[in-house]
Amino acid sequence: MKSEKLYIPKGNTFFARDRQFYRAFFKLALLIIFQNIFTYTVNIADNIMLGSYSQAALSGAAAINQIQFVVQAVIASALGQGISIVGSQYWGKNETDPIQTLTGIALKIGLAAGAVLTIVALISPRSLAAIFTSDEVILEQAVQYLEIIRFTYLFFICTNILYATLRSMQIADIAFKLSIMTLLINVGINYCLIFGKFGLPELGIQGAAIGTLIARIAEFLVLLIYVAKSKRMPFRFSMHKLLQKDEMLRRNYLKVTGPCIISMALFSGATAMQTAIFGHLDSDAIAANAMTNTMYQYCKIIPIGASSAAGALIGKSVGNREWNKLREYVNSLQFIFIGIGLIAAVLFVFISHVLLGFYSLTPTAISYAKQMFVVLGFIVIASGYQSPCLMGIIGGGGDSRFVMLNDILYAGCFTVPVCLISAFIFHLGVIPLVILMNIDQVFKCITNGIKVNRYTWIKIWTTENH
């Protein structure tokens, strides 16, 4: 990796005038946003159907989905981020052979990690499920769910690694289309097998697991056919390239991916901490948080999509050494991110108030929820700017180490300890806790904004022999 300080010229204009850049960004961002919306909707639909079937089934699936969260965040997402960062730089250099080799490296790591988790779930499903619940009724449901859902892990990891490979080459439409297909398959099979419709057996939580497994397998097989046969692919995958050994490429990929894994692990820990804190508050606080958090997660999909799109474009520009355009791109993106944050905040507050009427909450819970709307509305604005700056520009430019240090500072050293102390020692109220849990998003606007505009995040991960 080249890490010498680079001079980035100011460019001819403050904002980019390259219409192709804006078209590429918004097309890619919108496809990723809608893909994530459909993917998240699958989880919501599962919760609604299982919740209407039985509370124990809902709780059992929710417990086991903590494992899915680890698979998705710590394994699949982190490995995918590494491919997106390094692969997009090679895409900028118009070199596709290293992208295939990178994909092979990620698949080997992902399959090894997924295989270990699957084997553990095969050998001792009850012990694994007992980590997340001690209630015997819920535990029984959780074990039934895990005995089927454990077979989805390897398919899910491989699918997301291939998606990351395609994103590094700015191909996202297939992921969007497959997310729709997965939603329809999953919801359709779940409806039939959970409740026993159209002459099919009523399997309850096992039916939900079967629906998810079939949807994951179908998604993987169709994606495999696409990467093997589609004329839109810049290359044809070959086993030789996937299995090719390249020590320098492997070392650079691991240097990028290692910090990504740590960052996602910290994110997972902080999320679990927030769940634990609200789990110890009163029922009104739990209900209000469940309602507002669902919409908050939906709105966070917008900056996540912007991050992925920006990362692919910035990585390509760094790989192509487009220094004369880079500052214009970064200036333009930052203003777009601010606009995205404002739009997401307006949507969050408006939709949340509309949906509030569909919930049967106590007056106290409604009061909590309305106050949370205000707090999280401002947080969404901050998140809309800082998250794409961190993950899109800084991470996309190759500096995954800063992303990791950022999460260590804010999640590990501030948010987690401060919230635990505030909740369990000082016993702060609900709204102060919500503020403390999310105030790091505001602080990150400052540190990430400074980092972005210093241009010390440019790390070149392409090797000279490619």
C-alpha positions, 0 to 999 in steps of 0.5 A: 500500500502506498501511504505517502501524502498526496497533493489533491488540487482544488479543481476547476470548480468547487462542485463537480460539473460532471453529470455522469458522476451525479447520475452514477451516484444517484442510480447506485444509491437508489438501487442500494436503498431500495434493495435494503428496504426490501431486505428489511421488509422481509424481517418486518413481515416475518415479525408480523406473521410470527407475532400474529401466530404466537408470542413465543414463536416471535420471541424464539425467532428474535432470539436466534436472529441475534446469530443472523445479526452476527453473520450479517454484520461481523462476517458478511458485511465486513468481508464485503466492505473489504472487497468494495474498498480494494475492488473499487480501486482495481475497477478504477484501474480497469483491472478485473483479475485482482477483483476475482482473486479478492472475491476468492479470498473473501469466499474462503474466509467467509465459508470457513467462518460460516462453516464453524458457526453452522457446525456449532449449530448442528452439534449443539443447537439447544446450548447455542439458543440458550445463550439468548433466552432462558425461558423454556417455552421460548427456548423450545421455539428457538431450537426449532427455528435454529435447526432449519435456519442454520443452513442459510448461513453459508448461502447468505455469506456467499451471496453478500460477498458476490453482491459486494464484488458487483458493487465494487464495479458499480453493478447494483441492479441485480441485487435490487431485483433479487431483493424483490424476488426474495421478499416475495418468496419468503413472505409467500412461503411463510404465509402458507407454512406458518398458518397452514394455508392452501392445504399445506401443513401448519408448521408455525416457526418452522414454516418461517425458517423453511421460507427463509431457507428456500428464499436464500437458496433461490437468491444464491442460485439466481445470483450465481447464474447471473455472474456466470452468464450475464453479458453485463459482467465485465468478466467471467469468473474462473476457478483459477482466478478465484483460487489463485494465490497472491500473497500481497493481494491477500495481505492488503485485503486483510489489512483493510478487512481487519478494521472492518470486522472490529468496527462491525463487532463494536457496532453489534456490541453497542446495538446489543447494549441498547437492547439490554438497557431498554429491556430493563426499563418499564413496559411503556419505554420498551413499547415506545422504543420498539415503535420508533426504532423500527422507523429509525432503522428504515430511515437509516437505510438512506444514508447506508445506501449513500455510503455504499454508492459514494464508496464505490465512486470514491474508490474508483477515483482513487484507483484511477488516480483522478486527483484533479476531480477528487476534491470536486467530487468530495465537496459535492458529496458532502452537500448531497449528504446534508440534503439526504439527512434533511430528507430522511429526517422529514420522512422519519418524523412524518411517517412516525407520526402517521404510524403512531395512530396504528399502535395501541399504546398507553398515553405514557408510551405515546408521550415517550414516542413523540419525544423520541421522534424529536430527538431521533429526527435531529439524529437522522440529520447528523447520521445522514452526513457523518455516516456517508462521510465515514463509510463512503468517502473515508472508508471508500478512499481506503482508510478503514483503520480510521473507521475502526478507530472512530468506532472504538472512540465513540462506541467503545470509549463513550456510548457503551460505558456512559449509557450503562452507567447512566442507566444502571447507576444514575437511573436516568430517564428514558429521553436522556438515555435516548439522547446519550445513546445517539449523541455520538452521531452529532460528534462524528459530524465534527471529527469526520468532517475534519478528516474528510476535508484534510484528504489524509484518508487516501490509501492506495491498496492496488499492487504494482504487479497488477 
